[in-house]
């Protein structure tokens, strides 16, 4: 589960690969999306990521310190 660091609101349920820090989220691995607008917290409206393509696959590149994964 991925949460907003600022207000602790749930953002995504995500199937993460590997043990490292959460740097990017591939759109196809998001199981549940709790956001209204892309890359914006539904509770405090802070931007937590940027849309990008990684090796041709749509993904969200996380902004450091804006999200926490559990």
CHARMM internal coordinates of N, CA and C (Angstrom, degrees):
IC EDIT
DIST 1 N 1 CA 1.4544
DIST 1 CA 1 C 1.5288
ANGL 1 N 1 CA 1 C 108.80
DIST 1 C 2 N 1.3005
ANGL 1 CA 1 C 2 N 117.04
DIHE 1 N 1 CA 1 C 2 N 140.10
DIST 2 N 2 CA 1.4579
ANGL 1 C 2 N 2 CA 122.68
DIHE 1 CA 1 C 2 N 2 CA -179.87
DIST 2 CA 2 C 1.5263
ANGL 2 N 2 CA 2 C 108.70
DIHE 1 C 2 N 2 CA 2 C -115.45
DIST 2 C 3 N 1.3422
ANGL 2 CA 2 C 3 N 116.07
DIHE 2 N 2 CA 2 C 3 N 130.38
DIST 3 N 3 CA 1.4622
ANGL 2 C 3 N 3 CA 122.83
DIHE 2 CA 2 C 3 N 3 CA -176.41
DIST 3 CA 3 C 1.5209
ANGL 3 N 3 CA 3 C 111.13
DIHE 2 C 3 N 3 CA 3 C -121.48
DIST 3 C 4 N 1.3330
ANGL 3 CA 3 C 4 N 116.32
DIHE 3 N 3 CA 3 C 4 N 155.46
DIST 4 N 4 CA 1.4642
ANGL 3 C 4 N 4 CA 123.29
DIHE 3 CA 3 C 4 N 4 CA 172.55
DIST 4 CA 4 C 1.5348
ANGL 4 N 4 CA 4 C 108.24
DIHE 3 C 4 N 4 CA 4 C -71.91
DIST 4 C 5 N 1.3275
ANGL 4 CA 4 C 5 N 117.73
DIHE 4 N 4 CA 4 C 5 N 131.51
DIST 5 N 5 CA 1.4739
ANGL 4 C 5 N 5 CA 121.32
DIHE 4 CA 4 C 5 N 5 CA 179.49
DIST 5 CA 5 C 1.5239
ANGL 5 N 5 CA 5 C 111.99
DIHE 4 C 5 N 5 CA 5 C -69.06
DIST 5 C 6 N 1.3240
ANGL 5 CA 5 C 6 N 116.44
DIHE 5 N 5 CA 5 C 6 N -30.53
DIST 6 N 6 CA 1.4648
ANGL 5 C 6 N 6 CA 121.69
DIHE 5 CA 5 C 6 N 6 CA -174.80
DIST 6 CA 6 C 1.5349
ANGL 6 N 6 CA 6 C 112.00
DIHE 5 C 6 N 6 CA 6 C -74.17
DIST 6 C 7 N 1.3435
ANGL 6 CA 6 C 7 N 117.15
DIHE 6 N 6 CA 6 C 7 N -51.06
DIST 7 N 7 CA 1.4733
ANGL 6 C 7 N 7 CA 120.07
DIHE 6 CA 6 C 7 N 7 CA -173.70
DIST 7 CA 7 C 1.5293
ANGL 7 N 7 CA 7 C 113.61
DIHE 6 C 7 N 7 CA 7 C -118.02
DIST 7 C 8 N 1.3334
ANGL 7 CA 7 C 8 N 117.48
DIHE 7 N 7 CA 7 C 8 N -0.62
DIST 8 N 8 CA 1.4797
ANGL 7 C 8 N 8 CA 123.86
DIHE 7 CA 7 C 8 N 8 CA 177.59
DIST 8 CA 8 C 1.5334
ANGL 8 N 8 CA 8 C 114.26
DIHE 7 C 8 N 8 CA 8 C 67.64
DIST 8 C 9 N 1.3371
ANGL 8 CA 8 C 9 N 117.84
DIHE 8 N 8 CA 8 C 9 N 16.85
DIST 9 N 9 CA 1.4699
ANGL 8 C 9 N 9 CA 120.91
DIHE 8 CA 8 C 9 N 9 CA 178.17
DIST 9 CA 9 C 1.5305
ANGL 9 N 9 CA 9 C 109.74
DIHE 8 C 9 N 9 CA 9 C -73.14
DIST 9 C 10 N 1.3446
ANGL 9 CA 9 C 10 N 118.32
DIHE 9 N 9 CA 9 C 10 N 141.34
DIST 10 N 10 CA 1.4680
ANGL 9 C 10 N 10 CA 120.03
DIHE 9 CA 9 C 10 N 10 CA 177.12
DIST 10 CA 10 C 1.5347
ANGL 10 N 10 CA 10 C 110.69
DIHE 9 C 10 N 10 CA 10 C -69.23
DIST 10 C 11 N 1.3340
ANGL 10 CA 10 C 11 N 116.50
DIHE 10 N 10 CA 10 C 11 N 136.35
DIST 11 N 11 CA 1.4627
ANGL 10 C 11 N 11 CA 121.59
DIHE 10 CA 10 C 11 N 11 CA -179.60
DIST 11 CA 11 C 1.5256
ANGL 11 N 11 CA 11 C 111.16
DIHE 10 C 11 N 11 CA 11 C -109.28
DIST 11 C 12 N 1.3253
ANGL 11 CA 11 C 12 N 116.71
DIHE 11 N 11 CA 11 C 12 N -54.35
DIST 12 N 12 CA 1.4629
ANGL 11 C 12 N 12 CA 121.66
DIHE 11 CA 11 C 12 N 12 CA -177.91
DIST 12 CA 12 C 1.5179
ANGL 12 N 12 CA 12 C 110.93
DIHE 11 C 12 N 12 CA 12 C -140.27
DIST 12 C 13 N 1.3360
ANGL 12 CA 12 C 13 N 114.43
DIHE 12 N 12 CA 12 C 13 N 151.60
DIST 13 N 13 CA 1.4546
ANGL 12 C 13 N 13 CA 120.69
DIHE 12 CA 12 C 13 N 13 CA 160.89
DIST 13 CA 13 C 1.5218
ANGL 13 N 13 CA 13 C 103.34
DIHE 12 C 13 N 13 CA 13 C -102.47
DIST 13 C 14 N 1.3370
ANGL 13 CA 13 C 14 N 116.89
DIHE 13 N 13 CA 13 C 14 N 121.30
DIST 14 N 14 CA 1.4615
ANGL 13 C 14 N 14 CA 121.98
DIHE 13 CA 13 C 14 N 14 CA -167.31
DIST 14 CA 14 C 1.5229
ANGL 14 N 14 CA 14 C 110.99
DIHE 13 C 14 N 14 CA 14 C -131.61
DIST 14 C 15 N 1.3362
ANGL 14 CA 14 C 15 N 116.60
DIHE 14 N 14 CA 14 C 15 N 137.30
DIST 15 N 15 CA 1.4654
ANGL 14 C 15 N 15 CA 122.17
DIHE 14 CA 14 C 15 N 15 CA 175.18
DIST 15 CA 15 C 1.5268
ANGL 15 N 15 CA 15 C 108.11
DIHE 14 C 15 N 15 CA 15 C -88.78
DIST 15 C 16 N 1.3246
ANGL 15 CA 15 C 16 N 116.55
DIHE 15 N 15 CA 15 C 16 N 93.32
DIST 16 N 16 CA 1.4650
ANGL 15 C 16 N 16 CA 121.61
DIHE 15 CA 15 C 16 N 16 CA -176.36
DIST 16 CA 16 C 1.5256
ANGL 16 N 16 CA 16 C 110.30
DIHE 15 C 16 N 16 CA 16 C -81.84
DIST 16 C 17 N 1.3273
ANGL 16 CA 16 C 17 N 116.33
DIHE 16 N 16 CA 16 C 17 N 140.85
DIST 17 N 17 CA 1.4601
ANGL 16 C 17 N 17 CA 121.84
DIHE 16 CA 16 C 17 N 17 CA 174.00
DIST 17 CA 17 C 1.5132
ANGL 17 N 17 CA 17 C 109.05
DIHE 16 C 17 N 17 CA 17 C -106.53
DIST 17 C 18 N 1.3152
ANGL 17 CA 17 C 18 N 118.32
DIHE 17 N 17 CA 17 C 18 N 133.55
DIST 18 N 18 CA 1.4634
ANGL 17 C 18 N 18 CA 121.39
DIHE 17 CA 17 C 18 N 18 CA 178.86
DIST 18 CA 18 C 1.5156
ANGL 18 N 18 CA 18 C 112.80
DIHE 17 C 18 N 18 CA 18 C 89.26
DIST 18 C 19 N 1.3475
ANGL 18 CA 18 C 19 N 114.36
DIHE 18 N 18 CA 18 C 19 N 174.80
DIST 19 N 19 CA 1.4629
ANGL 18 C 19 N 19 CA 120.51
DIHE 18 CA 18 C 19 N 19 CA -174.26
DIST 19 CA 19 C 1.5209
ANGL 19 N 19 CA 19 C 113.32
DIHE 18 C 19 N 19 CA 19 C -108.30
DIST 19 C 20 N 1.3140
ANGL 19 CA 19 C 20 N 118.57
DIHE 19 N 19 CA 19 C 20 N -6.96
DIST 20 N 20 CA 1.4656
ANGL 19 C 20 N 20 CA 121.81
DIHE 19 CA 19 C 20 N 20 CA -175.11
DIST 20 CA 20 C 1.5172
ANGL 20 N 20 CA 20 C 113.48
DIHE 19 C 20 N 20 CA 20 C -72.82
DIST 20 C 21 N 1.3300
ANGL 20 CA 20 C 21 N 114.55
DIHE 20 N 20 CA 20 C 21 N -177.59
DIST 21 N 21 CA 1.4661
ANGL 20 C 21 N 21 CA 121.55
DIHE 20 CA 20 C 21 N 21 CA 178.75
DIST 21 CA 21 C 1.5276
ANGL 21 N 21 CA 21 C 110.29
DIHE 20 C 21 N 21 CA 21 C -65.62
DIST 21 C 22 N 1.3230
ANGL 21 CA 21 C 22 N 116.35
DIHE 21 N 21 CA 21 C 22 N 155.60
DIST 22 N 22 CA 1.4594
ANGL 21 C 22 N 22 CA 121.70
DIHE 21 CA 21 C 22 N 22 CA 179.18
DIST 22 CA 22 C 1.5308
ANGL 22 N 22 CA 22 C 108.91
DIHE 21 C 22 N 22 CA 22 C -81.36
DIST 22 C 23 N 1.3315
ANGL 22 CA 22 C 23 N 115.91
DIHE 22 N 22 CA 22 C 23 N 107.37
DIST 23 N 23 CA 1.4622
ANGL 22 C 23 N 23 CA 122.01
DIHE 22 CA 22 C 23 N 23 CA -178.14
DIST 23 CA 23 C 1.5212
ANGL 23 N 23 CA 23 C 110.13
DIHE 22 C 23 N 23 CA 23 C -105.05
DIST 23 C 24 N 1.3399
ANGL 23 CA 23 C 24 N 115.87
DIHE 23 N 23 CA 23 C 24 N -37.40
DIST 24 N 24 CA 1.4631
ANGL 23 C 24 N 24 CA 121.02
DIHE 23 CA 23 C 24 N 24 CA -178.89
DIST 24 CA 24 C 1.5246
ANGL 24 N 24 CA 24 C 109.84
DIHE 23 C 24 N 24 CA 24 C -143.87
DIST 24 C 25 N 1.3303
ANGL 24 CA 24 C 25 N 115.26
DIHE 24 N 24 CA 24 C 25 N 153.76
DIST 25 N 25 CA 1.4663
ANGL 24 C 25 N 25 CA 122.65
DIHE 24 CA 24 C 25 N 25 CA 175.49
DIST 25 CA 25 C 1.5134
ANGL 25 N 25 CA 25 C 107.96
DIHE 24 C 25 N 25 CA 25 C -121.28
DIST 25 C 26 N 1.3215
ANGL 25 CA 25 C 26 N 117.39
DIHE 25 N 25 CA 25 C 26 N 118.79
DIST 26 N 26 CA 1.4540
ANGL 25 C 26 N 26 CA 119.91
DIHE 25 CA 25 C 26 N 26 CA 173.11
DIST 26 CA 26 C 1.5263
ANGL 26 N 26 CA 26 C 108.20
DIHE 25 C 26 N 26 CA 26 C -77.26
DIST 26 C 27 N 1.3350
ANGL 26 CA 26 C 27 N 116.44
DIHE 26 N 26 CA 26 C 27 N 131.32
DIST 27 N 27 CA 1.4683
ANGL 26 C 27 N 27 CA 122.38
DIHE 26 CA 26 C 27 N 27 CA -175.40
DIST 27 CA 27 C 1.5308
ANGL 27 N 27 CA 27 C 110.94
DIHE 26 C 27 N 27 CA 27 C -57.00
DIST 27 C 28 N 1.3450
ANGL 27 CA 27 C 28 N 117.40
DIHE 27 N 27 CA 27 C 28 N -38.49
DIST 28 N 28 CA 1.4664
ANGL 27 C 28 N 28 CA 120.74
DIHE 27 CA 27 C 28 N 28 CA -177.49
DIST 28 CA 28 C 1.5340
ANGL 28 N 28 CA 28 C 112.95
DIHE 27 C 28 N 28 CA 28 C -68.09
DIST 28 C 29 N 1.3370
ANGL 28 CA 28 C 29 N 118.99
DIHE 28 N 28 CA 28 C 29 N -16.74
DIST 29 N 29 CA 1.4605
ANGL 28 C 29 N 29 CA 122.38
DIHE 28 CA 28 C 29 N 29 CA 179.70
DIST 29 CA 29 C 1.5274
ANGL 29 N 29 CA 29 C 113.33
DIHE 28 C 29 N 29 CA 29 C -93.77
DIST 29 C 30 N 1.3300
ANGL 29 CA 29 C 30 N 118.14
DIHE 29 N 29 CA 29 C 30 N -4.21
DIST 30 N 30 CA 1.4667
ANGL 29 C 30 N 30 CA 121.35
DIHE 29 CA 29 C 30 N 30 CA 178.50
DIST 30 CA 30 C 1.5296
ANGL 30 N 30 CA 30 C 108.36
DIHE 29 C 30 N 30 CA 30 C -77.13
DIST 30 C 31 N 1.3320
ANGL 30 CA 30 C 31 N 116.18
DIHE 30 N 30 CA 30 C 31 N 120.47
DIST 31 N 31 CA 1.4686
ANGL 30 C 31 N 31 CA 122.12
DIHE 30 CA 30 C 31 N 31 CA -177.73
DIST 31 CA 31 C 1.5233
ANGL 31 N 31 CA 31 C 110.26
DIHE 30 C 31 N 31 CA 31 C -86.44
DIST 31 C 32 N 1.3506
ANGL 31 CA 31 C 32 N 116.96
DIHE 31 N 31 CA 31 C 32 N -46.93
DIST 32 N 32 CA 1.4687
ANGL 31 C 32 N 32 CA 122.74
DIHE 31 CA 31 C 32 N 32 CA 178.01
DIST 32 CA 32 C 1.5183
ANGL 32 N 32 CA 32 C 108.64
DIHE 31 C 32 N 32 CA 32 C -129.95
DIST 32 C 33 N 1.3245
ANGL 32 CA 32 C 33 N 116.78
DIHE 32 N 32 CA 32 C 33 N 133.34
DIST 33 N 33 CA 1.4667
ANGL 32 C 33 N 33 CA 122.20
DIHE 32 CA 32 C 33 N 33 CA 179.04
DIST 33 CA 33 C 1.5288
ANGL 33 N 33 CA 33 C 108.65
DIHE 32 C 33 N 33 CA 33 C -112.63
DIST 33 C 34 N 1.3328
ANGL 33 CA 33 C 34 N 117.20
DIHE 33 N 33 CA 33 C 34 N 116.45
DIST 34 N 34 CA 1.4689
ANGL 33 C 34 N 34 CA 121.86
DIHE 33 CA 33 C 34 N 34 CA -179.17
DIST 34 CA 34 C 1.5292
ANGL 34 N 34 CA 34 C 112.22
DIHE 33 C 34 N 34 CA 34 C -99.65
DIST 34 C 35 N 1.3431
ANGL 34 CA 34 C 35 N 118.13
DIHE 34 N 34 CA 34 C 35 N 6.49
DIST 35 N 35 CA 1.4640
ANGL 34 C 35 N 35 CA 121.31
DIHE 34 CA 34 C 35 N 35 CA -177.52
DIST 35 CA 35 C 1.5268
ANGL 35 N 35 CA 35 C 110.56
DIHE 34 C 35 N 35 CA 35 C -92.17
DIST 35 C 36 N 1.3284
ANGL 35 CA 35 C 36 N 116.45
DIHE 35 N 35 CA 35 C 36 N 152.23
DIST 36 N 36 CA 1.4637
ANGL 35 C 36 N 36 CA 121.90
DIHE 35 CA 35 C 36 N 36 CA 175.81
DIST 36 CA 36 C 1.5285
ANGL 36 N 36 CA 36 C 109.71
DIHE 35 C 36 N 36 CA 36 C -91.49
DIST 36 C 37 N 1.3374
ANGL 36 CA 36 C 37 N 116.26
DIHE 36 N 36 CA 36 C 37 N -49.15
DIST 37 N 37 CA 1.4636
ANGL 36 C 37 N 37 CA 122.35
DIHE 36 CA 36 C 37 N 37 CA 175.58
DIST 37 CA 37 C 1.5184
ANGL 37 N 37 CA 37 C 108.21
DIHE 36 C 37 N 37 CA 37 C -105.32
DIST 37 C 38 N 1.3285
ANGL 37 CA 37 C 38 N 116.66
DIHE 37 N 37 CA 37 C 38 N 148.48
DIST 38 N 38 CA 1.4600
ANGL 37 C 38 N 38 CA 120.48
DIHE 37 CA 37 C 38 N 38 CA 179.69
DIST 38 CA 38 C 1.5226
ANGL 38 N 38 CA 38 C 110.54
DIHE 37 C 38 N 38 CA 38 C -61.62
DIST 38 C 39 N 1.3249
ANGL 38 CA 38 C 39 N 115.98
DIHE 38 N 38 CA 38 C 39 N 132.67
DIST 39 N 39 CA 1.4738
ANGL 38 C 39 N 39 CA 123.89
DIHE 38 CA 38 C 39 N 39 CA 173.94
DIST 39 CA 39 C 1.5233
ANGL 39 N 39 CA 39 C 114.05
DIHE 38 C 39 N 39 CA 39 C 63.36
DIST 39 C 40 N 1.3306
ANGL 39 CA 39 C 40 N 117.82
DIHE 39 N 39 CA 39 C 40 N 23.56
DIST 40 N 40 CA 1.4629
ANGL 39 C 40 N 40 CA 121.06
DIHE 39 CA 39 C 40 N 40 CA 179.05
DIST 40 CA 40 C 1.5264
ANGL 40 N 40 CA 40 C 109.52
DIHE 39 C 40 N 40 CA 40 C -132.14
DIST 40 C 41 N 1.3289
ANGL 40 CA 40 C 41 N 116.09
DIHE 40 N 40 CA 40 C 41 N 133.65
DIST 41 N 41 CA 1.4669
ANGL 40 C 41 N 41 CA 121.41
DIHE 40 CA 40 C 41 N 41 CA 179.46
DIST 41 CA 41 C 1.5301
ANGL 41 N 41 CA 41 C 109.71
DIHE 40 C 41 N 41 CA 41 C -65.52
DIST 41 C 42 N 1.3521
ANGL 41 CA 41 C 42 N 118.07
DIHE 41 N 41 CA 41 C 42 N 130.90
DIST 42 N 42 CA 1.4683
ANGL 41 C 42 N 42 CA 120.17
DIHE 41 CA 41 C 42 N 42 CA -179.26
DIST 42 CA 42 C 1.5306
ANGL 42 N 42 CA 42 C 112.80
DIHE 41 C 42 N 42 CA 42 C -70.79
DIST 42 C 43 N 1.3260
ANGL 42 CA 42 C 43 N 117.77
DIHE 42 N 42 CA 42 C 43 N -19.37
DIST 43 N 43 CA 1.4612
ANGL 42 C 43 N 43 CA 122.16
DIHE 42 CA 42 C 43 N 43 CA -176.49
DIST 43 CA 43 C 1.5289
ANGL 43 N 43 CA 43 C 112.67
DIHE 42 C 43 N 43 CA 43 C -91.70
DIST 43 C 44 N 1.3475
ANGL 43 CA 43 C 44 N 117.71
DIHE 43 N 43 CA 43 C 44 N -53.04
DIST 44 N 44 CA 1.4762
ANGL 43 C 44 N 44 CA 120.54
DIHE 43 CA 43 C 44 N 44 CA -175.08
DIST 44 CA 44 C 1.5342
ANGL 44 N 44 CA 44 C 113.06
DIHE 43 C 44 N 44 CA 44 C -109.94
DIST 44 C 45 N 1.3183
ANGL 44 CA 44 C 45 N 118.14
DIHE 44 N 44 CA 44 C 45 N 1.81
DIST 45 N 45 CA 1.4713
ANGL 44 C 45 N 45 CA 124.78
DIHE 44 CA 44 C 45 N 45 CA 177.18
DIST 45 CA 45 C 1.5349
ANGL 45 N 45 CA 45 C 114.33
DIHE 44 C 45 N 45 CA 45 C 59.89
DIST 45 C 46 N 1.3315
ANGL 45 CA 45 C 46 N 118.84
DIHE 45 N 45 CA 45 C 46 N 20.55
DIST 46 N 46 CA 1.4667
ANGL 45 C 46 N 46 CA 119.47
DIHE 45 CA 45 C 46 N 46 CA 176.59
DIST 46 CA 46 C 1.5321
ANGL 46 N 46 CA 46 C 109.05
DIHE 45 C 46 N 46 CA 46 C -81.59
DIST 46 C 47 N 1.3283
ANGL 46 CA 46 C 47 N 116.23
DIHE 46 N 46 CA 46 C 47 N 142.28
DIST 47 N 47 CA 1.4640
ANGL 46 C 47 N 47 CA 122.01
DIHE 46 CA 46 C 47 N 47 CA 178.25
DIST 47 CA 47 C 1.5229
ANGL 47 N 47 CA 47 C 108.12
DIHE 46 C 47 N 47 CA 47 C -80.24
DIST 47 C 48 N 1.3498
ANGL 47 CA 47 C 48 N 116.96
DIHE 47 N 47 CA 47 C 48 N 125.23
DIST 48 N 48 CA 1.4613
ANGL 47 C 48 N 48 CA 119.88
DIHE 47 CA 47 C 48 N 48 CA -176.67
DIST 48 CA 48 C 1.5219
ANGL 48 N 48 CA 48 C 113.57
DIHE 47 C 48 N 48 CA 48 C -113.22
DIST 48 C 49 N 1.3514
ANGL 48 CA 48 C 49 N 118.01
DIHE 48 N 48 CA 48 C 49 N -7.38
DIST 49 N 49 CA 1.4664
ANGL 48 C 49 N 49 CA 120.33
DIHE 48 CA 48 C 49 N 49 CA -178.07
DIST 49 CA 49 C 1.5245
ANGL 49 N 49 CA 49 C 110.37
DIHE 48 C 49 N 49 CA 49 C -157.87
DIST 49 C 50 N 1.3516
ANGL 49 CA 49 C 50 N 114.42
DIHE 49 N 49 CA 49 C 50 N 170.20
DIST 50 N 50 CA 1.4632
ANGL 49 C 50 N 50 CA 121.08
DIHE 49 CA 49 C 50 N 50 CA 175.36
DIST 50 CA 50 C 1.5225
ANGL 50 N 50 CA 50 C 108.86
DIHE 49 C 50 N 50 CA 50 C -125.84
DIST 50 C 51 N 1.3359
ANGL 50 CA 50 C 51 N 116.48
DIHE 50 N 50 CA 50 C 51 N 140.75
DIST 51 N 51 CA 1.4636
ANGL 50 C 51 N 51 CA 120.40
DIHE 50 CA 50 C 51 N 51 CA 176.96
DIST 51 CA 51 C 1.5169
ANGL 51 N 51 CA 51 C 109.94
DIHE 50 C 51 N 51 CA 51 C -72.60
DIST 51 C 52 N 1.3339
ANGL 51 CA 51 C 52 N 116.86
DIHE 51 N 51 CA 51 C 52 N 139.23
DIST 52 N 52 CA 1.4573
ANGL 51 C 52 N 52 CA 121.64
DIHE 51 CA 51 C 52 N 52 CA 179.30
DIST 52 CA 52 C 1.5276
ANGL 52 N 52 CA 52 C 109.83
DIHE 51 C 52 N 52 CA 52 C -156.42
DIST 52 C 53 N 1.3172
ANGL 52 CA 52 C 53 N 116.10
DIHE 52 N 52 CA 52 C 53 N 172.96
DIST 53 N 53 CA 1.4604
ANGL 52 C 53 N 53 CA 122.32
DIHE 52 CA 52 C 53 N 53 CA 172.23
DIST 53 CA 53 C 1.5224
ANGL 53 N 53 CA 53 C 107.42
DIHE 52 C 53 N 53 CA 53 C -113.70
DIST 53 C 54 N 1.3195
ANGL 53 CA 53 C 54 N 117.49
DIHE 53 N 53 CA 53 C 54 N 127.44
DIST 54 N 54 CA 1.4611
ANGL 53 C 54 N 54 CA 122.07
DIHE 53 CA 53 C 54 N 54 CA 176.45
DIST 54 CA 54 C 1.5208
ANGL 54 N 54 CA 54 C 107.22
DIHE 53 C 54 N 54 CA 54 C -117.63
DIST 54 C 55 N 1.3356
ANGL 54 CA 54 C 55 N 115.94
DIHE 54 N 54 CA 54 C 55 N 114.53
DIST 55 N 55 CA 1.4767
ANGL 54 C 55 N 55 CA 123.60
DIHE 54 CA 54 C 55 N 55 CA -174.75
DIST 55 CA 55 C 1.5310
ANGL 55 N 55 CA 55 C 110.97
DIHE 54 C 55 N 55 CA 55 C 50.90
DIST 55 C 56 N 1.3349
ANGL 55 CA 55 C 56 N 116.44
DIHE 55 N 55 CA 55 C 56 N 40.14
DIST 56 N 56 CA 1.4624
ANGL 55 C 56 N 56 CA 121.99
DIHE 55 CA 55 C 56 N 56 CA 177.11
DIST 56 CA 56 C 1.5200
ANGL 56 N 56 CA 56 C 114.93
DIHE 55 C 56 N 56 CA 56 C 81.39
DIST 56 C 57 N 1.3247
ANGL 56 CA 56 C 57 N 117.87
DIHE 56 N 56 CA 56 C 57 N 1.47
DIST 57 N 57 CA 1.4659
ANGL 56 C 57 N 57 CA 122.27
DIHE 56 CA 56 C 57 N 57 CA -179.10
DIST 57 CA 57 C 1.5286
ANGL 57 N 57 CA 57 C 109.77
DIHE 56 C 57 N 57 CA 57 C -106.02
DIST 57 C 58 N 1.3474
ANGL 57 CA 57 C 58 N 118.91
DIHE 57 N 57 CA 57 C 58 N 129.93
DIST 58 N 58 CA 1.4716
ANGL 57 C 58 N 58 CA 120.73
DIHE 57 CA 57 C 58 N 58 CA 178.27
DIST 58 CA 58 C 1.5312
ANGL 58 N 58 CA 58 C 111.07
DIHE 57 C 58 N 58 CA 58 C -60.81
DIST 58 C 59 N 1.3298
ANGL 58 CA 58 C 59 N 115.48
DIHE 58 N 58 CA 58 C 59 N 134.31
DIST 59 N 59 CA 1.4655
ANGL 58 C 59 N 59 CA 120.49
DIHE 58 CA 58 C 59 N 59 CA -178.34
DIST 59 CA 59 C 1.5232
ANGL 59 N 59 CA 59 C 109.74
DIHE 58 C 59 N 59 CA 59 C -150.76
DIST 59 C 60 N 1.3382
ANGL 59 CA 59 C 60 N 115.18
DIHE 59 N 59 CA 59 C 60 N 165.65
DIST 60 N 60 CA 1.4595
ANGL 59 C 60 N 60 CA 122.02
DIHE 59 CA 59 C 60 N 60 CA 173.04
DIST 60 CA 60 C 1.5191
ANGL 60 N 60 CA 60 C 107.05
DIHE 59 C 60 N 60 CA 60 C -113.12
DIST 60 C 61 N 1.3242
ANGL 60 CA 60 C 61 N 116.96
DIHE 60 N 60 CA 60 C 61 N 124.18
DIST 61 N 61 CA 1.4575
ANGL 60 C 61 N 61 CA 121.44
DIHE 60 CA 60 C 61 N 61 CA 177.37
DIST 61 CA 61 C 1.5221
ANGL 61 N 61 CA 61 C 107.71
DIHE 60 C 61 N 61 CA 61 C -92.42
DIST 61 C 62 N 1.3200
ANGL 61 CA 61 C 62 N 116.49
DIHE 61 N 61 CA 61 C 62 N 118.00
DIST 62 N 62 CA 1.4606
ANGL 61 C 62 N 62 CA 122.21
DIHE 61 CA 61 C 62 N 62 CA -174.46
DIST 62 CA 62 C 1.5282
ANGL 62 N 62 CA 62 C 111.65
DIHE 61 C 62 N 62 CA 62 C -73.35
DIST 62 C 63 N 1.3319
ANGL 62 CA 62 C 63 N 116.07
DIHE 62 N 62 CA 62 C 63 N 141.82
DIST 63 N 63 CA 1.4609
ANGL 62 C 63 N 63 CA 122.22
DIHE 62 CA 62 C 63 N 63 CA 175.11
DIST 63 CA 63 C 1.5311
ANGL 63 N 63 CA 63 C 106.45
DIHE 62 C 63 N 63 CA 63 C -86.69
DIST 63 C 64 N 1.3196
ANGL 63 CA 63 C 64 N 116.86
DIHE 63 N 63 CA 63 C 64 N 128.33
DIST 64 N 64 CA 1.4645
ANGL 63 C 64 N 64 CA 122.47
DIHE 63 CA 63 C 64 N 64 CA -174.72
DIST 64 CA 64 C 1.5203
ANGL 64 N 64 CA 64 C 113.53
DIHE 63 C 64 N 64 CA 64 C -52.62
DIST 64 C 65 N 1.3337
ANGL 64 CA 64 C 65 N 116.87
DIHE 64 N 64 CA 64 C 65 N 129.88
DIST 65 N 65 CA 1.4568
ANGL 64 C 65 N 65 CA 122.36
DIHE 64 CA 64 C 65 N 65 CA 176.30
DIST 65 CA 65 C 1.5182
ANGL 65 N 65 CA 65 C 115.79
DIHE 64 C 65 N 65 CA 65 C 82.40
DIST 65 C 66 N 1.3322
ANGL 65 CA 65 C 66 N 118.33
DIHE 65 N 65 CA 65 C 66 N -2.97
DIST 66 N 66 CA 1.4731
ANGL 65 C 66 N 66 CA 120.66
DIHE 65 CA 65 C 66 N 66 CA -177.09
DIST 66 CA 66 C 1.5296
ANGL 66 N 66 CA 66 C 113.11
DIHE 65 C 66 N 66 CA 66 C -89.67
DIST 66 C 67 N 1.3390
ANGL 66 CA 66 C 67 N 117.08
DIHE 66 N 66 CA 66 C 67 N -19.59
DIST 67 N 67 CA 1.4696
ANGL 66 C 67 N 67 CA 120.50
DIHE 66 CA 66 C 67 N 67 CA -179.19
DIST 67 CA 67 C 1.5247
ANGL 67 N 67 CA 67 C 110.38
DIHE 66 C 67 N 67 CA 67 C -131.18
DIST 67 C 68 N 1.3333
ANGL 67 CA 67 C 68 N 115.06
DIHE 67 N 67 CA 67 C 68 N 158.62
DIST 68 N 68 CA 1.4582
ANGL 67 C 68 N 68 CA 120.63
DIHE 67 CA 67 C 68 N 68 CA 171.53
DIST 68 CA 68 C 1.5223
ANGL 68 N 68 CA 68 C 108.66
DIHE 67 C 68 N 68 CA 68 C -134.44
DIST 68 C 69 N 1.3220
ANGL 68 CA 68 C 69 N 115.49
DIHE 68 N 68 CA 68 C 69 N 143.16
DIST 69 N 69 CA 1.4612
ANGL 68 C 69 N 69 CA 121.38
DIHE 68 CA 68 C 69 N 69 CA -178.28
DIST 69 CA 69 C 1.5269
ANGL 69 N 69 CA 69 C 109.33
DIHE 68 C 69 N 69 CA 69 C -111.71
DIST 69 C 70 N 1.3388
ANGL 69 CA 69 C 70 N 115.62
DIHE 69 N 69 CA 69 C 70 N 139.53
DIST 70 N 70 CA 1.4715
ANGL 69 C 70 N 70 CA 120.68
DIHE 69 CA 69 C 70 N 70 CA 176.30
DIST 70 CA 70 C 1.5093
ANGL 70 N 70 CA 70 C 109.17
DIHE 69 C 70 N 70 CA 70 C -128.53
END
COOR INIT
IC SEED 1 N 1 CA 1 C
IC BUILD
